[in-house]
Amino acid sequence: MSSNTVNVAEPAPIVSVRNVHKTYPGGVEALNNISLDFPEGKLTTLLGPSGCGKTTLLKIIAGLLPASSGDVLVEGKPVTGPGPERAFVFQDFALMPWANILRNVAFGLELRGVSRSEREAVAERYIERVGLKGFEKKYPHELSGGMRQRVGLGRALAVNAKVLLMDEPFSAVDEQTRRRFQEEMLELLANERKTFIFVTHSIEEAVYVSDRIVLLHRRPSRVHSIIEPNIKRDVDPEKIRRQPEYLDAVESIWQDLKKYLD
């Protein structure tokens, strides 16, 4: 008796990096032959020693920085610059100081020619989603660092990009706010079903929020390994940090990174 085996093909990655090199003027080699696939609807973190090229790679994917060689594809199309399917959340917020929060969040839609009434309605929805309802008429200088970071995240979400690129978005806030943001990231991932590519220096943060962690060598950066923490997330957020899987992943990554510090 014979049986038929059906092979289910893996879905195509939404972002593909192919043999990317980056050398800066003066001959500083930042990236060396990086090839990676980023699956749709997942949060992938780029993690590695300081100066290993995490932000450089993120900016190349965003189209903000050209690769010296190699290709980046988003939904199968080559990246030649910024595009509407990608949104960048900067470490330093990059808000317009002369514009109120409503206009800051709506700005990406304004650039796309969306009518004022429509873009403000969308912006108000995402201002509420990131916990800033009631602050629409405030200006960036009137908000705390954590609140300004929420504005940057709201702006990225408002343009409805499929891929959100986040460069150490929580590094400028205190530890309590950072933990709250991490929990909210998991909610966003579950509710928005977008693809996140996330840069952090924190091993604990990477393990807590990530579906996949790409561990990079120090400069010139190469892919060392790809780790899938396989943590149970359908539990109280605080319990995640006490899971053996979480603790084991943190320790294993630390042992790998220690080799670069000795």
Secondary structure, 3 states (H helix, E strand, C coil): CCCCCCCCCCCCCCEEEEEEEEEECCCEEEEEEEEEEECCCCEEEEECCCCCCHHHHHHHHHCCCCCCEEEEEECCEECCCCCCCEEEECCCCCCCCCCCHHHHHHHHHHHCCCCHHHHHHHHHHHHHHCCCCCCCCCCHHHCCHHHHHHHHHHHHHHCCCCEEEEECCCCCCCHHHHHHHHHHHHHHHHHHCCEEEEECCCHHHHHHHCCEEEEECCCCECEEEEECCCCCCCCCHHHHCCCHHHHHHHHHHHHHHHCCCC
